[in-house]
Amino acid sequence: HLLVIKKEMKKIIGIIIATLIGILCVYYGYIVRRVASGTSFYLVWIVLGCAFFLLDIIIYFDVYGKLPKSLQIVIVIAICICAFVFGLVEGLIVGSFSREEAKNLDYIIVLGAQVKDNGPSTVLRYRLDKAVSYLEDNPDTQCIVSGGKGYNEPMAEAECMRKYLLEKGIDDERIIVEDESRNTKENIIYSMRKADLTNAKVGIVTNNFHIFRGVSIAKKQGIKNASGVVAGATKLYIPNNMFREFFGIVKDKLCGNM
């Protein structure tokens, strides 16, 4: 009877934990949805929450325990591999948060992000403010603003960035506009058409969670001396940004972009 009670207690605790995590995931997805970032990635959190609710059913009916031992082993191995890959990628992302910033770069490329009706999104504003700070400290550096117009944006991201930099006192002669790209790879490729970046010292200006992928893509596309110029990000949305970035890195790696 004692063993049965212990087993039931473990089952109840597992259900409670899975339920709480599921609720947190769904609620966090709702928070991310309210930001109106222009993507539907918040749905991933909703799906993840539902997966934990499904786990409640699996625990309650002891579905895993009724599976053949061989299948149980396969499931455990698969989970361990996924956890290892996820942890490795997230480690690379976090490891780039504190990259040392090179001084007196020839160029910096500010990677585009969503533009709203009232101007740059919060994510983009972090990048632009970092660019302004860097350009003020390094007066010989030229700036390439890179980003085209999305279907849900009032203007090209690059044009919005240019206006923002001008308002902050950056000389227009230091700003090069690339307004056709639609993703990070195109940001780099199209920026290389605007200036000779192959052997130049180039800084990739983007948010901390995106710096690893941005610099890796730049080097893969032929910018030999690419380095990161790290901008901040809103702490509340860092989990969402890093989770989304995991899929972006895996995709770009599989596609040969980095």
Residue pairs with C-beta under 8 A, 6 or more apart in sequence:
11 59
11 60
11 62
14 59
15 56
15 59
15 60
18 52
18 53
18 55
18 56
18 59
19 52
19 53
19 56
21 49
21 52
22 49
22 50
22 51
22 52
22 53
22 55
22 56
23 49
24 49
25 45
25 46
25 48
25 49
25 52
26 45
26 46
26 49
26 50
28 45
28 239
28 240
29 42
29 43
29 44
29 45
29 46
29 48
29 49
30 42
31 236
32 41
32 42
32 45
32 237
32 240
33 42
35 122
35 237
37 114
37 121
37 123
38 114
38 121
38 150
38 152
38 153
39 244
41 240
41 244
42 240
44 243
44 244
45 240
57 63
58 64
64 72
64 75
67 75
86 246
89 246
89 249
89 250
90 242
90 246
92 212
92 249
93 209
93 212
93 242
93 245
93 246
93 249
94 242
95 212
96 208
96 211
96 212
96 215
96 228
96 230
97 208
97 209
97 211
97 230
98 230
99 211
99 215
99 227
99 228
99 230
101 134
101 203
101 227
101 228
101 229
101 230
102 201
102 203
102 227
102 229
103 137
103 138
104 138
104 140
104 141
104 201
105 138
105 141
105 201
105 202
105 203
105 227
105 229
106 141
106 142
106 200
106 201
106 202
107 141
107 142
107 143
107 144
107 195
107 197
107 200
107 201
107 202
107 203
108 131
108 134
108 135
108 141
108 142
108 143
108 144
108 202
108 203
108 204
108 205
108 229
109 144
109 146
109 187
109 188
109 191
109 202
109 203
109 204
109 205
109 218
110 127
110 128
110 131
110 143
110 144
110 145
110 146
110 161
110 205
110 206
111 127
111 146
111 147
111 184
111 187
111 204
111 205
111 206
111 210
111 214
112 124
112 145
112 146
112 147
112 148
112 157
112 158
112 161
112 181
112 187
113 120
113 121
113 123
113 124
113 127
113 147
113 157
114 121
114 123
114 124
114 150
114 152
114 153
114 157
115 121
115 124
115 147
115 150
115 153
115 154
115 155
115 156
115 157
115 160
116 153
116 154
117 154
119 125
119 160
119 164
120 128
120 160
120 161
120 164
122 234
123 207
123 233
123 234
124 157
124 160
124 161
125 164
126 207
126 231
126 232
126 233
126 234
127 205
127 206
127 207
127 231
128 161
128 164
128 165
128 168
129 231
130 205
130 229
130 230
130 231
130 232
131 143
131 165
131 205
131 229
131 231
132 165
132 168
132 169
132 170
134 141
134 203
134 205
134 229
135 141
135 143
135 165
135 170
135 174
141 174
141 203
142 174
142 175
142 176
142 195
143 165
143 170
143 174
143 175
143 176
144 176
144 177
144 178
144 191
144 194
144 195
145 157
145 158
145 161
145 162
145 165
145 175
145 176
145 177
145 178
146 157
146 158
146 178
146 181
146 187
146 188
146 190
146 191
147 156
147 157
147 158
147 161
147 178
147 179
147 181
147 187
148 156
148 157
148 158
148 179
148 180
148 181
148 182
148 186
149 155
149 156
149 157
149 179
150 157
150 182
156 179
157 179
158 177
158 178
158 179
159 177
159 179
162 172
162 175
162 177
165 175
166 172
166 175
176 191
176 194
176 195
177 194
178 187
178 190
178 191
178 193
178 194
180 186
180 190
181 187
181 189
181 190
181 191
184 210
184 213
184 214
184 217
184 248
184 252
184 257
185 217
185 221
185 252
185 257
188 217
188 218
188 221
188 223
189 221
191 197
192 198
192 221
192 222
192 223
197 222
197 223
198 222
198 223
198 224
199 224
199 225
200 223
200 225
201 225
201 227
202 218
202 223
202 225
202 226
202 227
203 226
203 227
203 228
203 229
204 211
204 214
204 215
204 218
204 226
204 227
204 228
204 229
205 229
205 231
206 214
206 228
206 229
206 230
206 231
207 230
207 231
207 232
207 233
207 241
208 230
208 231
208 232
208 233
209 233
209 238
209 241
209 242
209 245
210 241
210 245
211 228
211 230
212 228
212 249
213 245
213 248
213 249
213 252
213 258
214 228
215 226
215 227
215 228
216 252
216 258
217 252
217 257
217 258
218 226
219 226
219 258
220 256
220 257
220 258
221 257
233 241
249 258
252 258
